[in-house]
Amino acid sequence: MGIDVEDIDWDAIKRELELVAEPVEDECGNKVKGIYLGSVFSLTPSGKYYTPWACGNVDEEEVKDDQEWWDALEKQAAERGLFITSGEGDPTDIYVGMTVEEKEDGKECLRPERPKCKRKG
């Protein structure tokens, strides 16, 4: 399930981002552009959404595969000057973003921490 990060057409994504008419300002004051990549349900290996405090719906192998997938996705994006973020209204939406203007104190908004599943016991 999911897609291979290597199969993503990053050049097409970057071209589309450059064509987006107006950048928006994020919560840290950076001017950014973004496009919808897809949903965690269709893109990630497990096809599941979970949080660090509630991850009983995934096994350890799924968590490992998903983390490797997220790491590869974020690495591929960063190599092209892009970043990955989730939807403002729906955290299961995955967006690819491009910074147009970065505020000096706005870096934390551009490098979100990916939640890790923390199992008890």
Phi and psi restraints in degrees (range 20) as a CNS / XPLOR table:
assign (resid 1 and name C) (resid 2 and name N)
       (resid 2 and name CA) (resid 2 and name C) 1.0 87.1 20.0 2
assign (resid 2 and name N) (resid 2 and name CA)
       (resid 2 and name C) (resid 3 and name N) 1.0 -177.8 20.0 2
assign (resid 2 and name C) (resid 3 and name N)
       (resid 3 and name CA) (resid 3 and name C) 1.0 -119.3 20.0 2
assign (resid 3 and name N) (resid 3 and name CA)
       (resid 3 and name C) (resid 4 and name N) 1.0 153.8 20.0 2
assign (resid 3 and name C) (resid 4 and name N)
       (resid 4 and name CA) (resid 4 and name C) 1.0 -81.1 20.0 2
assign (resid 4 and name N) (resid 4 and name CA)
       (resid 4 and name C) (resid 5 and name N) 1.0 127.7 20.0 2
assign (resid 4 and name C) (resid 5 and name N)
       (resid 5 and name CA) (resid 5 and name C) 1.0 -57.6 20.0 2
assign (resid 5 and name N) (resid 5 and name CA)
       (resid 5 and name C) (resid 6 and name N) 1.0 -31.8 20.0 2
assign (resid 5 and name C) (resid 6 and name N)
       (resid 6 and name CA) (resid 6 and name C) 1.0 -66.3 20.0 2
assign (resid 6 and name N) (resid 6 and name CA)
       (resid 6 and name C) (resid 7 and name N) 1.0 -20.1 20.0 2
assign (resid 6 and name C) (resid 7 and name N)
       (resid 7 and name CA) (resid 7 and name C) 1.0 -86.3 20.0 2
assign (resid 7 and name N) (resid 7 and name CA)
       (resid 7 and name C) (resid 8 and name N) 1.0 -4.9 20.0 2
assign (resid 7 and name C) (resid 8 and name N)
       (resid 8 and name CA) (resid 8 and name C) 1.0 -74.4 20.0 2
assign (resid 8 and name N) (resid 8 and name CA)
       (resid 8 and name C) (resid 9 and name N) 1.0 133.8 20.0 2
assign (resid 8 and name C) (resid 9 and name N)
       (resid 9 and name CA) (resid 9 and name C) 1.0 -85.7 20.0 2
assign (resid 9 and name N) (resid 9 and name CA)
       (resid 9 and name C) (resid 10 and name N) 1.0 84.8 20.0 2
assign (resid 9 and name C) (resid 10 and name N)
       (resid 10 and name CA) (resid 10 and name C) 1.0 -64.9 20.0 2
assign (resid 10 and name N) (resid 10 and name CA)
       (resid 10 and name C) (resid 11 and name N) 1.0 -33.7 20.0 2
assign (resid 10 and name C) (resid 11 and name N)
       (resid 11 and name CA) (resid 11 and name C) 1.0 -63.6 20.0 2
assign (resid 11 and name N) (resid 11 and name CA)
       (resid 11 and name C) (resid 12 and name N) 1.0 -41.8 20.0 2
assign (resid 11 and name C) (resid 12 and name N)
       (resid 12 and name CA) (resid 12 and name C) 1.0 -65.6 20.0 2
assign (resid 12 and name N) (resid 12 and name CA)
       (resid 12 and name C) (resid 13 and name N) 1.0 -39.0 20.0 2
assign (resid 12 and name C) (resid 13 and name N)
       (resid 13 and name CA) (resid 13 and name C) 1.0 -63.3 20.0 2
assign (resid 13 and name N) (resid 13 and name CA)
       (resid 13 and name C) (resid 14 and name N) 1.0 -45.1 20.0 2
assign (resid 13 and name C) (resid 14 and name N)
       (resid 14 and name CA) (resid 14 and name C) 1.0 -63.6 20.0 2
assign (resid 14 and name N) (resid 14 and name CA)
       (resid 14 and name C) (resid 15 and name N) 1.0 -41.5 20.0 2
assign (resid 14 and name C) (resid 15 and name N)
       (resid 15 and name CA) (resid 15 and name C) 1.0 -60.4 20.0 2
assign (resid 15 and name N) (resid 15 and name CA)
       (resid 15 and name C) (resid 16 and name N) 1.0 -44.4 20.0 2
assign (resid 15 and name C) (resid 16 and name N)
       (resid 16 and name CA) (resid 16 and name C) 1.0 -64.6 20.0 2
assign (resid 16 and name N) (resid 16 and name CA)
       (resid 16 and name C) (resid 17 and name N) 1.0 -40.2 20.0 2
assign (resid 16 and name C) (resid 17 and name N)
       (resid 17 and name CA) (resid 17 and name C) 1.0 -61.2 20.0 2
assign (resid 17 and name N) (resid 17 and name CA)
       (resid 17 and name C) (resid 18 and name N) 1.0 -40.6 20.0 2
assign (resid 17 and name C) (resid 18 and name N)
       (resid 18 and name CA) (resid 18 and name C) 1.0 -66.3 20.0 2
assign (resid 18 and name N) (resid 18 and name CA)
       (resid 18 and name C) (resid 19 and name N) 1.0 -25.0 20.0 2
assign (resid 18 and name C) (resid 19 and name N)
       (resid 19 and name CA) (resid 19 and name C) 1.0 -86.3 20.0 2
assign (resid 19 and name N) (resid 19 and name CA)
       (resid 19 and name C) (resid 20 and name N) 1.0 -13.7 20.0 2
assign (resid 19 and name C) (resid 20 and name N)
       (resid 20 and name CA) (resid 20 and name C) 1.0 -59.9 20.0 2
assign (resid 20 and name N) (resid 20 and name CA)
       (resid 20 and name C) (resid 21 and name N) 1.0 128.4 20.0 2
assign (resid 20 and name C) (resid 21 and name N)
       (resid 21 and name CA) (resid 21 and name C) 1.0 -58.1 20.0 2
assign (resid 21 and name N) (resid 21 and name CA)
       (resid 21 and name C) (resid 22 and name N) 1.0 -61.1 20.0 2
assign (resid 21 and name C) (resid 22 and name N)
       (resid 22 and name CA) (resid 22 and name C) 1.0 -123.4 20.0 2
assign (resid 22 and name N) (resid 22 and name CA)
       (resid 22 and name C) (resid 23 and name N) 1.0 131.8 20.0 2
assign (resid 22 and name C) (resid 23 and name N)
       (resid 23 and name CA) (resid 23 and name C) 1.0 -72.0 20.0 2
assign (resid 23 and name N) (resid 23 and name CA)
       (resid 23 and name C) (resid 24 and name N) 1.0 158.8 20.0 2
assign (resid 23 and name C) (resid 24 and name N)
       (resid 24 and name CA) (resid 24 and name C) 1.0 -115.4 20.0 2
assign (resid 24 and name N) (resid 24 and name CA)
       (resid 24 and name C) (resid 25 and name N) 1.0 160.9 20.0 2
assign (resid 24 and name C) (resid 25 and name N)
       (resid 25 and name CA) (resid 25 and name C) 1.0 -96.1 20.0 2
assign (resid 25 and name N) (resid 25 and name CA)
       (resid 25 and name C) (resid 26 and name N) 1.0 127.5 20.0 2
assign (resid 25 and name C) (resid 26 and name N)
       (resid 26 and name CA) (resid 26 and name C) 1.0 -82.9 20.0 2
assign (resid 26 and name N) (resid 26 and name CA)
       (resid 26 and name C) (resid 27 and name N) 1.0 -179.7 20.0 2
assign (resid 26 and name C) (resid 27 and name N)
       (resid 27 and name CA) (resid 27 and name C) 1.0 -66.3 20.0 2
assign (resid 27 and name N) (resid 27 and name CA)
       (resid 27 and name C) (resid 28 and name N) 1.0 -11.4 20.0 2
assign (resid 27 and name C) (resid 28 and name N)
       (resid 28 and name CA) (resid 28 and name C) 1.0 -104.0 20.0 2
assign (resid 28 and name N) (resid 28 and name CA)
       (resid 28 and name C) (resid 29 and name N) 1.0 2.3 20.0 2
assign (resid 28 and name C) (resid 29 and name N)
       (resid 29 and name CA) (resid 29 and name C) 1.0 91.7 20.0 2
assign (resid 29 and name N) (resid 29 and name CA)
       (resid 29 and name C) (resid 30 and name N) 1.0 1.4 20.0 2
assign (resid 29 and name C) (resid 30 and name N)
       (resid 30 and name CA) (resid 30 and name C) 1.0 -74.5 20.0 2
assign (resid 30 and name N) (resid 30 and name CA)
       (resid 30 and name C) (resid 31 and name N) 1.0 146.9 20.0 2
assign (resid 30 and name C) (resid 31 and name N)
       (resid 31 and name CA) (resid 31 and name C) 1.0 -95.5 20.0 2
assign (resid 31 and name N) (resid 31 and name CA)
       (resid 31 and name C) (resid 32 and name N) 1.0 121.3 20.0 2
assign (resid 31 and name C) (resid 32 and name N)
       (resid 32 and name CA) (resid 32 and name C) 1.0 -134.6 20.0 2
assign (resid 32 and name N) (resid 32 and name CA)
       (resid 32 and name C) (resid 33 and name N) 1.0 158.5 20.0 2
assign (resid 32 and name C) (resid 33 and name N)
       (resid 33 and name CA) (resid 33 and name C) 1.0 -121.3 20.0 2
assign (resid 33 and name N) (resid 33 and name CA)
       (resid 33 and name C) (resid 34 and name N) 1.0 150.5 20.0 2
assign (resid 33 and name C) (resid 34 and name N)
       (resid 34 and name CA) (resid 34 and name C) 1.0 -151.4 20.0 2
assign (resid 34 and name N) (resid 34 and name CA)
       (resid 34 and name C) (resid 35 and name N) 1.0 150.9 20.0 2
assign (resid 34 and name C) (resid 35 and name N)
       (resid 35 and name CA) (resid 35 and name C) 1.0 -133.6 20.0 2
assign (resid 35 and name N) (resid 35 and name CA)
       (resid 35 and name C) (resid 36 and name N) 1.0 151.8 20.0 2
assign (resid 35 and name C) (resid 36 and name N)
       (resid 36 and name CA) (resid 36 and name C) 1.0 -73.0 20.0 2
assign (resid 36 and name N) (resid 36 and name CA)
       (resid 36 and name C) (resid 37 and name N) 1.0 126.1 20.0 2
assign (resid 36 and name C) (resid 37 and name N)
       (resid 37 and name CA) (resid 37 and name C) 1.0 -93.4 20.0 2
assign (resid 37 and name N) (resid 37 and name CA)
       (resid 37 and name C) (resid 38 and name N) 1.0 -40.4 20.0 2
assign (resid 37 and name C) (resid 38 and name N)
       (resid 38 and name CA) (resid 38 and name C) 1.0 157.5 20.0 2
assign (resid 38 and name N) (resid 38 and name CA)
       (resid 38 and name C) (resid 39 and name N) 1.0 -168.6 20.0 2
assign (resid 38 and name C) (resid 39 and name N)
       (resid 39 and name CA) (resid 39 and name C) 1.0 -106.8 20.0 2
assign (resid 39 and name N) (resid 39 and name CA)
       (resid 39 and name C) (resid 40 and name N) 1.0 148.5 20.0 2
assign (resid 39 and name C) (resid 40 and name N)
       (resid 40 and name CA) (resid 40 and name C) 1.0 -57.8 20.0 2
assign (resid 40 and name N) (resid 40 and name CA)
       (resid 40 and name C) (resid 41 and name N) 1.0 -27.0 20.0 2
assign (resid 40 and name C) (resid 41 and name N)
       (resid 41 and name CA) (resid 41 and name C) 1.0 -68.5 20.0 2
assign (resid 41 and name N) (resid 41 and name CA)
       (resid 41 and name C) (resid 42 and name N) 1.0 -28.2 20.0 2
assign (resid 41 and name C) (resid 42 and name N)
       (resid 42 and name CA) (resid 42 and name C) 1.0 -108.3 20.0 2
assign (resid 42 and name N) (resid 42 and name CA)
       (resid 42 and name C) (resid 43 and name N) 1.0 -16.5 20.0 2
assign (resid 42 and name C) (resid 43 and name N)
       (resid 43 and name CA) (resid 43 and name C) 1.0 -100.4 20.0 2
assign (resid 43 and name N) (resid 43 and name CA)
       (resid 43 and name C) (resid 44 and name N) 1.0 -41.1 20.0 2
assign (resid 43 and name C) (resid 44 and name N)
       (resid 44 and name CA) (resid 44 and name C) 1.0 -76.9 20.0 2
assign (resid 44 and name N) (resid 44 and name CA)
       (resid 44 and name C) (resid 45 and name N) 1.0 155.2 20.0 2
assign (resid 44 and name C) (resid 45 and name N)
       (resid 45 and name CA) (resid 45 and name C) 1.0 -56.5 20.0 2
assign (resid 45 and name N) (resid 45 and name CA)
       (resid 45 and name C) (resid 46 and name N) 1.0 -42.0 20.0 2
assign (resid 45 and name C) (resid 46 and name N)
       (resid 46 and name CA) (resid 46 and name C) 1.0 -79.7 20.0 2
assign (resid 46 and name N) (resid 46 and name CA)
       (resid 46 and name C) (resid 47 and name N) 1.0 -24.5 20.0 2
assign (resid 46 and name C) (resid 47 and name N)
       (resid 47 and name CA) (resid 47 and name C) 1.0 68.9 20.0 2
assign (resid 47 and name N) (resid 47 and name CA)
       (resid 47 and name C) (resid 48 and name N) 1.0 21.6 20.0 2
assign (resid 47 and name C) (resid 48 and name N)
       (resid 48 and name CA) (resid 48 and name C) 1.0 -123.9 20.0 2
assign (resid 48 and name N) (resid 48 and name CA)
       (resid 48 and name C) (resid 49 and name N) 1.0 151.4 20.0 2
assign (resid 48 and name C) (resid 49 and name N)
       (resid 49 and name CA) (resid 49 and name C) 1.0 -108.7 20.0 2
assign (resid 49 and name N) (resid 49 and name CA)
       (resid 49 and name C) (resid 50 and name N) 1.0 133.5 20.0 2
assign (resid 49 and name C) (resid 50 and name N)
       (resid 50 and name CA) (resid 50 and name C) 1.0 -152.4 20.0 2
assign (resid 50 and name N) (resid 50 and name CA)
       (resid 50 and name C) (resid 51 and name N) 1.0 162.7 20.0 2
assign (resid 50 and name C) (resid 51 and name N)
       (resid 51 and name CA) (resid 51 and name C) 1.0 -119.1 20.0 2
assign (resid 51 and name N) (resid 51 and name CA)
       (resid 51 and name C) (resid 52 and name N) 1.0 164.1 20.0 2
assign (resid 51 and name C) (resid 52 and name N)
       (resid 52 and name CA) (resid 52 and name C) 1.0 -59.6 20.0 2
assign (resid 52 and name N) (resid 52 and name CA)
       (resid 52 and name C) (resid 53 and name N) 1.0 -31.7 20.0 2
assign (resid 52 and name C) (resid 53 and name N)
       (resid 53 and name CA) (resid 53 and name C) 1.0 -94.8 20.0 2
assign (resid 53 and name N) (resid 53 and name CA)
       (resid 53 and name C) (resid 54 and name N) 1.0 -7.4 20.0 2
assign (resid 53 and name C) (resid 54 and name N)
       (resid 54 and name CA) (resid 54 and name C) 1.0 -144.0 20.0 2
assign (resid 54 and name N) (resid 54 and name CA)
       (resid 54 and name C) (resid 55 and name N) 1.0 87.5 20.0 2
assign (resid 54 and name C) (resid 55 and name N)
       (resid 55 and name CA) (resid 55 and name C) 1.0 -132.8 20.0 2
assign (resid 55 and name N) (resid 55 and name CA)
       (resid 55 and name C) (resid 56 and name N) 1.0 34.5 20.0 2
assign (resid 55 and name C) (resid 56 and name N)
       (resid 56 and name CA) (resid 56 and name C) 1.0 -73.6 20.0 2
assign (resid 56 and name N) (resid 56 and name CA)
       (resid 56 and name C) (resid 57 and name N) 1.0 -9.1 20.0 2
assign (resid 56 and name C) (resid 57 and name N)
       (resid 57 and name CA) (resid 57 and name C) 1.0 -90.1 20.0 2
assign (resid 57 and name N) (resid 57 and name CA)
       (resid 57 and name C) (resid 58 and name N) 1.0 4.9 20.0 2
assign (resid 57 and name C) (resid 58 and name N)
       (resid 58 and name CA) (resid 58 and name C) 1.0 -131.5 20.0 2
assign (resid 58 and name N) (resid 58 and name CA)
       (resid 58 and name C) (resid 59 and name N) 1.0 149.2 20.0 2
assign (resid 58 and name C) (resid 59 and name N)
       (resid 59 and name CA) (resid 59 and name C) 1.0 -96.3 20.0 2
assign (resid 59 and name N) (resid 59 and name CA)
       (resid 59 and name C) (resid 60 and name N) 1.0 173.5 20.0 2
assign (resid 59 and name C) (resid 60 and name N)
       (resid 60 and name CA) (resid 60 and name C) 1.0 -61.6 20.0 2
assign (resid 60 and name N) (resid 60 and name CA)
       (resid 60 and name C) (resid 61 and name N) 1.0 -36.4 20.0 2
assign (resid 60 and name C) (resid 61 and name N)
       (resid 61 and name CA) (resid 61 and name C) 1.0 -65.3 20.0 2
assign (resid 61 and name N) (resid 61 and name CA)
       (resid 61 and name C) (resid 62 and name N) 1.0 -41.2 20.0 2
assign (resid 61 and name C) (resid 62 and name N)
       (resid 62 and name CA) (resid 62 and name C) 1.0 -64.3 20.0 2
assign (resid 62 and name N) (resid 62 and name CA)
       (resid 62 and name C) (resid 63 and name N) 1.0 -41.5 20.0 2
assign (resid 62 and name C) (resid 63 and name N)
       (resid 63 and name CA) (resid 63 and name C) 1.0 -61.4 20.0 2
assign (resid 63 and name N) (resid 63 and name CA)
       (resid 63 and name C) (resid 64 and name N) 1.0 -45.3 20.0 2
assign (resid 63 and name C) (resid 64 and name N)
       (resid 64 and name CA) (resid 64 and name C) 1.0 -61.6 20.0 2
assign (resid 64 and name N) (resid 64 and name CA)
       (resid 64 and name C) (resid 65 and name N) 1.0 -47.5 20.0 2
assign (resid 64 and name C) (resid 65 and name N)
       (resid 65 and name CA) (resid 65 and name C) 1.0 -62.4 20.0 2
assign (resid 65 and name N) (resid 65 and name CA)
       (resid 65 and name C) (resid 66 and name N) 1.0 -43.0 20.0 2
assign (resid 65 and name C) (resid 66 and name N)
       (resid 66 and name CA) (resid 66 and name C) 1.0 -63.9 20.0 2
assign (resid 66 and name N) (resid 66 and name CA)
       (resid 66 and name C) (resid 67 and name N) 1.0 -43.0 20.0 2
assign (resid 66 and name C) (resid 67 and name N)
       (resid 67 and name CA) (resid 67 and name C) 1.0 -63.6 20.0 2
assign (resid 67 and name N) (resid 67 and name CA)
       (resid 67 and name C) (resid 68 and name N) 1.0 -42.1 20.0 2
assign (resid 67 and name C) (resid 68 and name N)
       (resid 68 and name CA) (resid 68 and name C) 1.0 -62.1 20.0 2
assign (resid 68 and name N) (resid 68 and name CA)
       (resid 68 and name C) (resid 69 and name N) 1.0 -39.6 20.0 2
assign (resid 68 and name C) (resid 69 and name N)
       (resid 69 and name CA) (resid 69 and name C) 1.0 -64.1 20.0 2
assign (resid 69 and name N) (resid 69 and name CA)
       (resid 69 and name C) (resid 70 and name N) 1.0 -47.6 20.0 2
assign (resid 69 and name C) (resid 70 and name N)
       (resid 70 and name CA) (resid 70 and name C) 1.0 -60.9 20.0 2
assign (resid 70 and name N) (resid 70 and name CA)
       (resid 70 and name C) (resid 71 and name N) 1.0 -43.3 20.0 2
assign (resid 70 and name C) (resid 71 and name N)
       (resid 71 and name CA) (resid 71 and name C) 1.0 -60.1 20.0 2
assign (resid 71 and name N) (resid 71 and name CA)
       (resid 71 and name C) (resid 72 and name N) 1.0 -44.9 20.0 2
assign (resid 71 and name C) (resid 72 and name N)
       (resid 72 and name CA) (resid 72 and name C) 1.0 -65.8 20.0 2
assign (resid 72 and name N) (resid 72 and name CA)
       (resid 72 and name C) (resid 73 and name N) 1.0 -41.5 20.0 2
assign (resid 72 and name C) (resid 73 and name N)
       (resid 73 and name CA) (resid 73 and name C) 1.0 -61.1 20.0 2
assign (resid 73 and name N) (resid 73 and name CA)
       (resid 73 and name C) (resid 74 and name N) 1.0 -48.5 20.0 2
assign (resid 73 and name C) (resid 74 and name N)
       (resid 74 and name CA) (resid 74 and name C) 1.0 -66.6 20.0 2
assign (resid 74 and name N) (resid 74 and name CA)
       (resid 74 and name C) (resid 75 and name N) 1.0 -35.7 20.0 2
assign (resid 74 and name C) (resid 75 and name N)
       (resid 75 and name CA) (resid 75 and name C) 1.0 -65.9 20.0 2
assign (resid 75 and name N) (resid 75 and name CA)
       (resid 75 and name C) (resid 76 and name N) 1.0 -46.9 20.0 2
assign (resid 75 and name C) (resid 76 and name N)
       (resid 76 and name CA) (resid 76 and name C) 1.0 -61.2 20.0 2
assign (resid 76 and name N) (resid 76 and name CA)
       (resid 76 and name C) (resid 77 and name N) 1.0 -41.6 20.0 2
assign (resid 76 and name C) (resid 77 and name N)
       (resid 77 and name CA) (resid 77 and name C) 1.0 -64.9 20.0 2
assign (resid 77 and name N) (resid 77 and name CA)
       (resid 77 and name C) (resid 78 and name N) 1.0 -47.5 20.0 2
assign (resid 77 and name C) (resid 78 and name N)
       (resid 78 and name CA) (resid 78 and name C) 1.0 -61.8 20.0 2
assign (resid 78 and name N) (resid 78 and name CA)
       (resid 78 and name C) (resid 79 and name N) 1.0 -36.2 20.0 2
assign (resid 78 and name C) (resid 79 and name N)
       (resid 79 and name CA) (resid 79 and name C) 1.0 -62.2 20.0 2
assign (resid 79 and name N) (resid 79 and name CA)
       (resid 79 and name C) (resid 80 and name N) 1.0 -19.0 20.0 2
assign (resid 79 and name C) (resid 80 and name N)
       (resid 80 and name CA) (resid 80 and name C) 1.0 -108.0 20.0 2
assign (resid 80 and name N) (resid 80 and name CA)
       (resid 80 and name C) (resid 81 and name N) 1.0 9.9 20.0 2
assign (resid 80 and name C) (resid 81 and name N)
       (resid 81 and name CA) (resid 81 and name C) 1.0 76.1 20.0 2
assign (resid 81 and name N) (resid 81 and name CA)
       (resid 81 and name C) (resid 82 and name N) 1.0 23.5 20.0 2
assign (resid 81 and name C) (resid 82 and name N)
       (resid 82 and name CA) (resid 82 and name C) 1.0 -113.4 20.0 2
assign (resid 82 and name N) (resid 82 and name CA)
       (resid 82 and name C) (resid 83 and name N) 1.0 171.6 20.0 2
assign (resid 82 and name C) (resid 83 and name N)
       (resid 83 and name CA) (resid 83 and name C) 1.0 -140.3 20.0 2
assign (resid 83 and name N) (resid 83 and name CA)
       (resid 83 and name C) (resid 84 and name N) 1.0 162.3 20.0 2
assign (resid 83 and name C) (resid 84 and name N)
       (resid 84 and name CA) (resid 84 and name C) 1.0 -111.6 20.0 2
assign (resid 84 and name N) (resid 84 and name CA)
       (resid 84 and name C) (resid 85 and name N) 1.0 137.7 20.0 2
assign (resid 84 and name C) (resid 85 and name N)
       (resid 85 and name CA) (resid 85 and name C) 1.0 -146.3 20.0 2
assign (resid 85 and name N) (resid 85 and name CA)
       (resid 85 and name C) (resid 86 and name N) 1.0 169.8 20.0 2
assign (resid 85 and name C) (resid 86 and name N)
       (resid 86 and name CA) (resid 86 and name C) 1.0 -103.0 20.0 2
assign (resid 86 and name N) (resid 86 and name CA)
       (resid 86 and name C) (resid 87 and name N) 1.0 169.3 20.0 2
assign (resid 86 and name C) (resid 87 and name N)
       (resid 87 and name CA) (resid 87 and name C) 1.0 -69.3 20.0 2
assign (resid 87 and name N) (resid 87 and name CA)
       (resid 87 and name C) (resid 88 and name N) 1.0 145.7 20.0 2
assign (resid 87 and name C) (resid 88 and name N)
       (resid 88 and name CA) (resid 88 and name C) 1.0 -66.2 20.0 2
assign (resid 88 and name N) (resid 88 and name CA)
       (resid 88 and name C) (resid 89 and name N) 1.0 -43.1 20.0 2
assign (resid 88 and name C) (resid 89 and name N)
       (resid 89 and name CA) (resid 89 and name C) 1.0 -92.7 20.0 2
assign (resid 89 and name N) (resid 89 and name CA)
       (resid 89 and name C) (resid 90 and name N) 1.0 -21.4 20.0 2
assign (resid 89 and name C) (resid 90 and name N)
       (resid 90 and name CA) (resid 90 and name C) 1.0 -137.7 20.0 2
assign (resid 90 and name N) (resid 90 and name CA)
       (resid 90 and name C) (resid 91 and name N) 1.0 107.0 20.0 2
assign (resid 90 and name C) (resid 91 and name N)
       (resid 91 and name CA) (resid 91 and name C) 1.0 -67.9 20.0 2
assign (resid 91 and name N) (resid 91 and name CA)
       (resid 91 and name C) (resid 92 and name N) 1.0 -6.7 20.0 2
assign (resid 91 and name C) (resid 92 and name N)
       (resid 92 and name CA) (resid 92 and name C) 1.0 -85.8 20.0 2
assign (resid 92 and name N) (resid 92 and name CA)
       (resid 92 and name C) (resid 93 and name N) 1.0 -9.5 20.0 2
assign (resid 92 and name C) (resid 93 and name N)
       (resid 93 and name CA) (resid 93 and name C) 1.0 -82.5 20.0 2
assign (resid 93 and name N) (resid 93 and name CA)
       (resid 93 and name C) (resid 94 and name N) 1.0 137.2 20.0 2
assign (resid 93 and name C) (resid 94 and name N)
       (resid 94 and name CA) (resid 94 and name C) 1.0 -112.2 20.0 2
assign (resid 94 and name N) (resid 94 and name CA)
       (resid 94 and name C) (resid 95 and name N) 1.0 127.5 20.0 2
assign (resid 94 and name C) (resid 95 and name N)
       (resid 95 and name CA) (resid 95 and name C) 1.0 -118.4 20.0 2
assign (resid 95 and name N) (resid 95 and name CA)
       (resid 95 and name C) (resid 96 and name N) 1.0 148.3 20.0 2
assign (resid 95 and name C) (resid 96 and name N)
       (resid 96 and name CA) (resid 96 and name C) 1.0 -104.3 20.0 2
assign (resid 96 and name N) (resid 96 and name CA)
       (resid 96 and name C) (resid 97 and name N) 1.0 129.4 20.0 2
assign (resid 96 and name C) (resid 97 and name N)
       (resid 97 and name CA) (resid 97 and name C) 1.0 -121.4 20.0 2
assign (resid 97 and name N) (resid 97 and name CA)
       (resid 97 and name C) (resid 98 and name N) 1.0 160.7 20.0 2
assign (resid 97 and name C) (resid 98 and name N)
       (resid 98 and name CA) (resid 98 and name C) 1.0 -134.6 20.0 2
assign (resid 98 and name N) (resid 98 and name CA)
       (resid 98 and name C) (resid 99 and name N) 1.0 130.9 20.0 2
assign (resid 98 and name C) (resid 99 and name N)
       (resid 99 and name CA) (resid 99 and name C) 1.0 -82.9 20.0 2
assign (resid 99 and name N) (resid 99 and name CA)
       (resid 99 and name C) (resid 100 and name N) 1.0 127.5 20.0 2
assign (resid 99 and name C) (resid 100 and name N)
       (resid 100 and name CA) (resid 100 and name C) 1.0 -95.5 20.0 2
assign (resid 100 and name N) (resid 100 and name CA)
       (resid 100 and name C) (resid 101 and name N) 1.0 -40.5 20.0 2
assign (resid 100 and name C) (resid 101 and name N)
       (resid 101 and name CA) (resid 101 and name C) 1.0 -146.8 20.0 2
assign (resid 101 and name N) (resid 101 and name CA)
       (resid 101 and name C) (resid 102 and name N) 1.0 122.3 20.0 2
assign (resid 101 and name C) (resid 102 and name N)
       (resid 102 and name CA) (resid 102 and name C) 1.0 -105.3 20.0 2
assign (resid 102 and name N) (resid 102 and name CA)
       (resid 102 and name C) (resid 103 and name N) 1.0 127.6 20.0 2
assign (resid 102 and name C) (resid 103 and name N)
       (resid 103 and name CA) (resid 103 and name C) 1.0 -76.1 20.0 2
assign (resid 103 and name N) (resid 103 and name CA)
       (resid 103 and name C) (resid 104 and name N) 1.0 147.2 20.0 2
assign (resid 103 and name C) (resid 104 and name N)
       (resid 104 and name CA) (resid 104 and name C) 1.0 -57.1 20.0 2
assign (resid 104 and name N) (resid 104 and name CA)
       (resid 104 and name C) (resid 105 and name N) 1.0 -40.3 20.0 2
assign (resid 104 and name C) (resid 105 and name N)
       (resid 105 and name CA) (resid 105 and name C) 1.0 -98.1 20.0 2
assign (resid 105 and name N) (resid 105 and name CA)
       (resid 105 and name C) (resid 106 and name N) 1.0 16.8 20.0 2
assign (resid 105 and name C) (resid 106 and name N)
       (resid 106 and name CA) (resid 106 and name C) 1.0 -103.7 20.0 2
assign (resid 106 and name N) (resid 106 and name CA)
       (resid 106 and name C) (resid 107 and name N) 1.0 9.6 20.0 2
assign (resid 106 and name C) (resid 107 and name N)
       (resid 107 and name CA) (resid 107 and name C) 1.0 -62.9 20.0 2
assign (resid 107 and name N) (resid 107 and name CA)
       (resid 107 and name C) (resid 108 and name N) 1.0 -33.1 20.0 2
assign (resid 107 and name C) (resid 108 and name N)
       (resid 108 and name CA) (resid 108 and name C) 1.0 -63.5 20.0 2
assign (resid 108 and name N) (resid 108 and name CA)
       (resid 108 and name C) (resid 109 and name N) 1.0 -26.7 20.0 2
assign (resid 108 and name C) (resid 109 and name N)
       (resid 109 and name CA) (resid 109 and name C) 1.0 -73.5 20.0 2
assign (resid 109 and name N) (resid 109 and name CA)
       (resid 109 and name C) (resid 110 and name N) 1.0 -23.4 20.0 2
assign (resid 109 and name C) (resid 110 and name N)
       (resid 110 and name CA) (resid 110 and name C) 1.0 -92.0 20.0 2
assign (resid 110 and name N) (resid 110 and name CA)
       (resid 110 and name C) (resid 111 and name N) 1.0 -7.1 20.0 2
assign (resid 110 and name C) (resid 111 and name N)
       (resid 111 and name CA) (resid 111 and name C) 1.0 -129.5 20.0 2
assign (resid 111 and name N) (resid 111 and name CA)
       (resid 111 and name C) (resid 112 and name N) 1.0 67.9 20.0 2
assign (resid 111 and name C) (resid 112 and name N)
       (resid 112 and name CA) (resid 112 and name C) 1.0 -67.2 20.0 2
assign (resid 112 and name N) (resid 112 and name CA)
       (resid 112 and name C) (resid 113 and name N) 1.0 144.6 20.0 2
assign (resid 112 and name C) (resid 113 and name N)
       (resid 113 and name CA) (resid 113 and name C) 1.0 -80.3 20.0 2
assign (resid 113 and name N) (resid 113 and name CA)
       (resid 113 and name C) (resid 114 and name N) 1.0 132.3 20.0 2
assign (resid 113 and name C) (resid 114 and name N)
       (resid 114 and name CA) (resid 114 and name C) 1.0 -82.3 20.0 2
assign (resid 114 and name N) (resid 114 and name CA)
       (resid 114 and name C) (resid 115 and name N) 1.0 127.6 20.0 2
assign (resid 114 and name C) (resid 115 and name N)
       (resid 115 and name CA) (resid 115 and name C) 1.0 -65.5 20.0 2
assign (resid 115 and name N) (resid 115 and name CA)
       (resid 115 and name C) (resid 116 and name N) 1.0 141.8 20.0 2
assign (resid 115 and name C) (resid 116 and name N)
       (resid 116 and name CA) (resid 116 and name C) 1.0 -106.9 20.0 2
assign (resid 116 and name N) (resid 116 and name CA)
       (resid 116 and name C) (resid 117 and name N) 1.0 142.3 20.0 2
assign (resid 116 and name C) (resid 117 and name N)
       (resid 117 and name CA) (resid 117 and name C) 1.0 -74.8 20.0 2
assign (resid 117 and name N) (resid 117 and name CA)
       (resid 117 and name C) (resid 118 and name N) 1.0 123.6 20.0 2
assign (resid 117 and name C) (resid 118 and name N)
       (resid 118 and name CA) (resid 118 and name C) 1.0 -112.3 20.0 2
assign (resid 118 and name N) (resid 118 and name CA)
       (resid 118 and name C) (resid 119 and name N) 1.0 108.2 20.0 2
assign (resid 118 and name C) (resid 119 and name N)
       (resid 119 and name CA) (resid 119 and name C) 1.0 -88.1 20.0 2
assign (resid 119 and name N) (resid 119 and name CA)
       (resid 119 and name C) (resid 120 and name N) 1.0 143.4 20.0 2
assign (resid 119 and name C) (resid 120 and name N)
       (resid 120 and name CA) (resid 120 and name C) 1.0 -83.7 20.0 2
assign (resid 120 and name N) (resid 120 and name CA)
       (resid 120 and name C) (resid 121 and name N) 1.0 147.5 20.0 2
